Amino acid sequence: MNNHKKQKNIFLISTIYLILSISIVSAQTLFKVENNHKCGYMDSTGKEVIPLSYYSCDDTFSEGLAGVVSLVKADKKPDIDGVSYKNAAGYIDPKGNEVIKPDIRWFGTHPFCNGFAVIDLANEKGHMIIKKDGSYLTKTVFQECRDYSEGFFAVKIKKKWGFVNRTGSICIKPVFEEVESFHDG
């Protein structure tokens, strides 16, 4: 085979590989959609993959999971519309399976990063850190907690900021009035 034919074959194989790769990636990409105060996900063809059944959804999946919030009936005095609801936050996979079941103790979710996510507790009680299996990294409830960055969470305890590492241990005591998350450091 001459050199020109080899180059042509390599180009053809590379092009086919690229087209297949793009097709696979496109087929796996989900887009958040909303209608009538409900959200879910569709694929790149417009096919609904995860029904519009959630009150709120993350815009994208991170580490294969997206945070979702369902509304569940509350046991308190009804609101103006005659029914009272509570948020129940959890995480789903791209097939719509509830990997971490919605929990009424959780008000909201943050994206996963390196296997960890921050969750917002109901009734403004604070924030906690969870692992991808839904277990808590630490039992500590933080006044505020920033998303995981370079091995640390910036956390606020008793109005002071410090840092927690990936094992849940306080590695820099909360003595600061303000901190930023670690970046390139």
KOLMIFI-264952 format. One record per residue (C-alpha): x, y, z; residue number from 1. Coordinates in Angstrom, 3 decimals, always signed. Layout:
BEGIN
{X->X&Y->Y&Z->Z&n->NUM}
...
***
This chain:
BEGIN
{X->+0.000&Y->+0.000&Z->+0.000&n->1}
{X->+1.453&Y->+3.335&Z->-0.938&n->2}
{X->+1.861&Y->+6.200&Z->+1.510&n->3}
{X->-1.050&Y->+8.196&Z->+0.067&n->4}
{X->-3.502&Y->+5.288&Z->+0.572&n->5}
{X->-2.240&Y->+4.778&Z->+4.153&n->6}
{X->-2.862&Y->+8.440&Z->+4.953&n->7}
{X->-6.306&Y->+8.261&Z->+3.357&n->8}
{X->-7.204&Y->+5.153&Z->+5.398&n->9}
{X->-5.923&Y->+6.721&Z->+8.621&n->10}
{X->-7.960&Y->+9.857&Z->+7.881&n->11}
{X->-11.079&Y->+7.782&Z->+7.179&n->12}
{X->-10.697&Y->+5.713&Z->+10.352&n->13}
{X->-10.033&Y->+8.855&Z->+12.423&n->14}
{X->-13.115&Y->+10.551&Z->+10.990&n->15}
{X->-15.338&Y->+7.539&Z->+11.733&n->16}
{X->-13.931&Y->+7.353&Z->+15.275&n->17}
{X->-14.591&Y->+11.067&Z->+15.813&n->18}
{X->-18.176&Y->+10.809&Z->+14.542&n->19}
{X->-18.851&Y->+7.794&Z->+16.758&n->20}
{X->-17.309&Y->+9.555&Z->+19.772&n->21}
{X->-19.454&Y->+12.644&Z->+19.230&n->22}
{X->-22.561&Y->+10.470&Z->+18.820&n->23}
{X->-21.850&Y->+8.613&Z->+22.049&n->24}
{X->-21.204&Y->+11.839&Z->+23.980&n->25}
{X->-24.322&Y->+13.484&Z->+22.524&n->26}
{X->-26.460&Y->+10.478&Z->+23.401&n->27}
{X->-25.224&Y->+10.642&Z->+26.991&n->28}
{X->-25.735&Y->+14.396&Z->+27.429&n->29}
{X->-28.888&Y->+15.365&Z->+29.249&n->30}
{X->-30.438&Y->+18.802&Z->+29.343&n->31}
{X->-32.583&Y->+20.190&Z->+32.135&n->32}
{X->-36.099&Y->+21.101&Z->+31.019&n->33}
{X->-38.902&Y->+22.838&Z->+32.896&n->34}
{X->-42.626&Y->+23.162&Z->+32.361&n->35}
{X->-45.481&Y->+24.126&Z->+34.714&n->36}
{X->-43.145&Y->+24.496&Z->+37.718&n->37}
{X->-41.722&Y->+20.975&Z->+37.267&n->38}
{X->-38.357&Y->+19.933&Z->+35.900&n->39}
{X->-36.679&Y->+16.844&Z->+34.461&n->40}
{X->-34.190&Y->+16.006&Z->+31.701&n->41}
{X->-34.218&Y->+15.328&Z->+27.965&n->42}
{X->-31.513&Y->+14.025&Z->+25.632&n->43}
{X->-30.077&Y->+15.753&Z->+22.562&n->44}
{X->-32.881&Y->+14.340&Z->+20.365&n->45}
{X->-35.551&Y->+16.012&Z->+22.517&n->46}
{X->-36.686&Y->+12.732&Z->+24.065&n->47}
{X->-37.731&Y->+13.016&Z->+27.705&n->48}
{X->-35.356&Y->+10.767&Z->+29.652&n->49}
{X->-36.277&Y->+11.783&Z->+33.200&n->50}
{X->-39.916&Y->+12.895&Z->+33.607&n->51}
{X->-40.744&Y->+16.436&Z->+34.684&n->52}
{X->-41.571&Y->+15.434&Z->+38.241&n->53}
{X->-39.191&Y->+17.497&Z->+40.381&n->54}
{X->-39.653&Y->+20.929&Z->+41.925&n->55}
{X->-36.050&Y->+21.842&Z->+41.061&n->56}
{X->-33.080&Y->+20.135&Z->+39.407&n->57}
{X->-29.392&Y->+20.873&Z->+38.962&n->58}
{X->-28.567&Y->+22.253&Z->+35.520&n->59}
{X->-26.058&Y->+19.458&Z->+34.893&n->60}
{X->-24.899&Y->+16.134&Z->+36.294&n->61}
{X->-21.637&Y->+16.150&Z->+38.242&n->62}
{X->-19.830&Y->+12.876&Z->+38.821&n->63}
{X->-22.871&Y->+11.088&Z->+37.400&n->64}
{X->-25.386&Y->+12.644&Z->+39.790&n->65}
{X->-27.736&Y->+15.622&Z->+39.739&n->66}
{X->-29.333&Y->+17.214&Z->+42.767&n->67}
{X->-33.132&Y->+17.265&Z->+42.727&n->68}
{X->-35.796&Y->+18.632&Z->+45.041&n->69}
{X->-39.255&Y->+17.106&Z->+45.416&n->70}
{X->-42.176&Y->+18.664&Z->+47.228&n->71}
{X->-43.857&Y->+16.536&Z->+49.891&n->72}
{X->-46.940&Y->+17.383&Z->+51.916&n->73}
{X->-46.133&Y->+18.869&Z->+55.307&n->74}
{X->-47.860&Y->+18.193&Z->+58.590&n->75}
{X->-48.344&Y->+21.876&Z->+59.415&n->76}
{X->-51.073&Y->+24.456&Z->+58.908&n->77}
{X->-51.942&Y->+24.738&Z->+55.193&n->78}
{X->-50.722&Y->+27.655&Z->+53.080&n->79}
{X->-53.059&Y->+29.939&Z->+51.107&n->80}
{X->-53.653&Y->+27.263&Z->+48.451&n->81}
{X->-54.926&Y->+24.878&Z->+51.141&n->82}
{X->-51.865&Y->+22.600&Z->+51.148&n->83}
{X->-48.484&Y->+22.964&Z->+52.793&n->84}
{X->-45.311&Y->+21.433&Z->+51.364&n->85}
{X->-41.734&Y->+20.730&Z->+52.426&n->86}
{X->-38.685&Y->+20.343&Z->+50.237&n->87}
{X->-37.047&Y->+16.924&Z->+50.090&n->88}
{X->-33.648&Y->+17.043&Z->+48.381&n->89}
{X->-31.633&Y->+14.129&Z->+46.998&n->90}
{X->-29.646&Y->+12.958&Z->+43.953&n->91}
{X->-30.504&Y->+11.029&Z->+40.792&n->92}
{X->-28.397&Y->+9.317&Z->+38.127&n->93}
{X->-28.796&Y->+9.925&Z->+34.350&n->94}
{X->-31.397&Y->+7.145&Z->+34.171&n->95}
{X->-33.570&Y->+8.835&Z->+36.790&n->96}
{X->-32.789&Y->+6.378&Z->+39.593&n->97}
{X->-32.824&Y->+8.047&Z->+43.005&n->98}
{X->-29.286&Y->+7.150&Z->+44.091&n->99}
{X->-29.584&Y->+9.268&Z->+47.239&n->100}
{X->-33.279&Y->+9.363&Z->+48.139&n->101}
{X->-34.869&Y->+12.786&Z->+48.684&n->102}
{X->-34.815&Y->+13.608&Z->+52.400&n->103}
{X->-37.064&Y->+16.202&Z->+54.089&n->104}
{X->-34.166&Y->+17.138&Z->+56.391&n->105}
{X->-32.385&Y->+18.475&Z->+53.297&n->106}
{X->-33.568&Y->+21.700&Z->+51.686&n->107}
{X->-31.112&Y->+21.868&Z->+48.767&n->108}
{X->-28.096&Y->+20.248&Z->+47.143&n->109}
{X->-24.746&Y->+21.273&Z->+45.690&n->110}
{X->-22.836&Y->+19.488&Z->+42.889&n->111}
{X->-20.555&Y->+16.583&Z->+43.738&n->112}
{X->-16.807&Y->+17.175&Z->+43.508&n->113}
{X->-14.260&Y->+14.416&Z->+44.170&n->114}
{X->-16.963&Y->+12.293&Z->+45.793&n->115}
{X->-18.343&Y->+14.961&Z->+48.157&n->116}
{X->-21.225&Y->+17.437&Z->+48.124&n->117}
{X->-22.592&Y->+20.082&Z->+50.451&n->118}
{X->-26.263&Y->+19.846&Z->+51.377&n->119}
{X->-28.410&Y->+22.640&Z->+52.763&n->120}
{X->-30.437&Y->+21.615&Z->+55.788&n->121}
{X->-34.143&Y->+22.376&Z->+56.061&n->122}
{X->-35.378&Y->+25.331&Z->+58.109&n->123}
{X->-32.058&Y->+27.163&Z->+57.634&n->124}
{X->-30.404&Y->+24.894&Z->+60.200&n->125}
{X->-27.058&Y->+24.969&Z->+58.377&n->126}
{X->-25.043&Y->+22.790&Z->+56.021&n->127}
{X->-23.490&Y->+19.335&Z->+56.094&n->128}
{X->-21.122&Y->+17.402&Z->+53.849&n->129}
{X->-22.124&Y->+14.072&Z->+52.317&n->130}
{X->-20.360&Y->+11.321&Z->+50.366&n->131}
{X->-21.669&Y->+9.759&Z->+47.128&n->132}
{X->-23.327&Y->+6.954&Z->+49.099&n->133}
{X->-25.400&Y->+9.539&Z->+51.002&n->134}
{X->-23.543&Y->+9.115&Z->+54.298&n->135}
{X->-22.265&Y->+12.155&Z->+56.169&n->136}
{X->-18.559&Y->+12.988&Z->+56.061&n->137}
{X->-18.858&Y->+14.415&Z->+59.565&n->138}
{X->-21.730&Y->+14.886&Z->+62.010&n->139}
{X->-20.896&Y->+18.576&Z->+62.349&n->140}
{X->-23.501&Y->+21.060&Z->+61.157&n->141}
{X->-21.854&Y->+24.174&Z->+59.742&n->142}
{X->-23.340&Y->+27.672&Z->+59.659&n->143}
{X->-21.975&Y->+27.899&Z->+56.133&n->144}
{X->-19.961&Y->+25.547&Z->+53.963&n->145}
{X->-18.394&Y->+26.172&Z->+50.582&n->146}
{X->-18.058&Y->+23.477&Z->+47.925&n->147}
{X->-15.042&Y->+21.145&Z->+47.973&n->148}
{X->-11.906&Y->+22.647&Z->+46.436&n->149}
{X->-8.407&Y->+21.172&Z->+46.300&n->150}
{X->-8.903&Y->+18.849&Z->+49.247&n->151}
{X->-10.707&Y->+21.245&Z->+51.575&n->152}
{X->-14.093&Y->+22.698&Z->+52.494&n->153}
{X->-14.204&Y->+26.242&Z->+53.830&n->154}
{X->-16.593&Y->+26.047&Z->+56.817&n->155}
{X->-18.112&Y->+28.557&Z->+59.205&n->156}
{X->-18.563&Y->+27.581&Z->+62.858&n->157}
{X->-19.650&Y->+30.085&Z->+65.534&n->158}
{X->-19.287&Y->+33.009&Z->+63.084&n->159}
{X->-15.646&Y->+32.136&Z->+62.231&n->160}
{X->-14.216&Y->+30.441&Z->+59.150&n->161}
{X->-11.795&Y->+27.526&Z->+59.006&n->162}
{X->-11.193&Y->+24.428&Z->+56.863&n->163}
{X->-12.195&Y->+20.772&Z->+56.966&n->164}
{X->-10.266&Y->+18.141&Z->+54.988&n->165}
{X->-11.583&Y->+15.122&Z->+53.060&n->166}
{X->-11.614&Y->+12.958&Z->+56.195&n->167}
{X->-13.926&Y->+15.412&Z->+57.967&n->168}
{X->-11.268&Y->+16.698&Z->+60.350&n->169}
{X->-10.861&Y->+20.387&Z->+61.069&n->170}
{X->-7.379&Y->+21.052&Z->+59.720&n->171}
{X->-7.370&Y->+24.846&Z->+59.988&n->172}
{X->-9.243&Y->+26.082&Z->+63.056&n->173}
{X->-12.151&Y->+28.466&Z->+62.504&n->174}
{X->-10.592&Y->+31.755&Z->+63.622&n->175}
{X->-11.015&Y->+33.913&Z->+60.506&n->176}
{X->-13.688&Y->+36.502&Z->+59.713&n->177}
{X->-13.574&Y->+35.553&Z->+56.013&n->178}
{X->-11.782&Y->+33.012&Z->+53.819&n->179}
{X->-11.816&Y->+31.946&Z->+50.176&n->180}
{X->-11.700&Y->+28.376&Z->+48.904&n->181}
{X->-8.284&Y->+26.979&Z->+47.947&n->182}
{X->-7.369&Y->+27.481&Z->+44.276&n->183}
{X->-4.075&Y->+26.434&Z->+42.685&n->184}
{X->-2.467&Y->+26.161&Z->+46.071&n->185}
***
